[in-house]
């Protein structure tokens, strides 16, 4: 699966693509008061967490240019370039279930591994 979001003229558009089948879905919505101060990459499942192996994000793993970045003025700025970002471990009933890796040296890639 691949997903991306664009923003123009107070309108957000979200695209989701099944890269295996080529099928896509998109939806747009206007949010005039959006602050656009944060972004999230989420690996999520309902409890109990299924063993999803490792989910890979960014060009270092996927080979897809322009991934794991925020677009500012037409440029792709790596998420690791921002002064604050936080990796969150998923825990359920005091058992660690999923752990994100460190950000790659170029600030574009990371993974999340099932434990």
C-alpha positions in Angstrom: 0.0 0.0 0.0 1.1 3.5 -0.7 -0.5 6.7 0.5 0.1 10.4 0.1 -1.5 13.7 0.9 -1.4 17.0 -0.9 -2.5 20.5 0.2 -3.4 23.5 -2.0 -5.8 26.4 -1.5 -7.1 25.2 1.9 -7.9 21.7 0.4 -6.3 18.4 1.5 -6.4 15.5 -0.9 -5.6 12.0 0.3 -4.7 9.2 -2.2 -4.3 5.5 -1.3 -2.9 3.0 -3.8 -2.7 -0.7 -3.8 0.7 -1.0 -5.5 0.1 -4.7 -6.3 -3.1 -4.2 -8.2 -2.8 -0.5 -9.2 -6.2 0.3 -7.7 -6.4 3.8 -6.2 -8.8 5.8 -4.1 -8.8 9.5 -3.3 -10.9 12.0 -1.4 -10.6 15.8 -0.9 -11.8 18.1 1.9 -11.4 21.8 2.6 -10.1 22.7 6.0 -9.5 26.5 6.0 -8.3 26.6 9.6 -5.7 23.7 9.4 -2.5 24.6 11.1 -0.4 22.1 9.1 2.1 21.8 11.9 2.5 18.1 12.1 2.4 14.8 10.1 2.1 11.2 11.2 3.1 7.9 9.8 1.0 5.2 11.5 1.1 1.4 11.6 -2.0 0.4 13.4 -4.2 -2.6 14.2 -6.9 -3.5 16.6 -6.0 -5.6 19.6 -4.7 -8.2 19.5 -2.0 -6.9 17.2 -1.4 -9.3 14.3 2.2 -10.2 13.4 2.7 -7.9 10.5 6.5 -8.5 10.4 8.2 -5.3 9.5 6.6 -2.3 7.8 9.1 -0.2 5.8 8.8 3.5 5.1 10.9 5.8 2.9 13.1 5.6 -0.2 15.9 3.6 1.6 13.5 0.7 1.8 11.0 1.2 -0.9 13.1 2.7 -3.7 10.3 5.2 -4.3 11.6 8.8 -4.5 9.8 11.6 -2.7 8.5 9.4 0.2 8.6 10.2 3.9 8.9 13.9 3.3 6.9 17.0 3.8 6.4 19.2 0.8 7.2 22.8 1.3 7.2 25.2 -1.6 7.4 22.4 -4.0 10.4 20.8 -2.4 10.4 17.4 -0.6 11.9 18.1 2.9 12.9 14.8 4.7 10.9 14.3 7.9 14.2 13.9 9.9 15.1 17.5 9.0 12.5 18.8 11.4 13.6 19.8 14.9 11.1 17.4 16.6 9.8 14.0 15.7 8.9 11.2 17.9 8.9 7.4 17.5 6.3 5.7 19.6 6.4 2.0 20.7 3.1 0.1 20.7 2.4 -1.6 24.0 -0.6 -3.6 25.1 -1.1 -5.1 28.5 2.5 -4.3 29.4 3.7 -6.3 26.4 5.7 -4.4 23.7 4.1 -5.3 20.4 5.7 -3.0 17.8 8.8 -0.9 17.8 9.9 1.8 15.3 13.5 1.9 14.2 15.7 4.9 14.4 15.5 7.4 11.5 18.0 6.7 8.7 21.0 9.0 8.4 19.4 11.0 5.6 16.2 11.5 7.5 13.9 9.8 5.0 13.4 6.3 6.1 12.4 4.1 9.1 10.7 0.8 9.8 8.2 -0.6 12.4 8.8 -4.2 13.6 6.3 -6.5 15.3 7.8 -8.0 18.5 
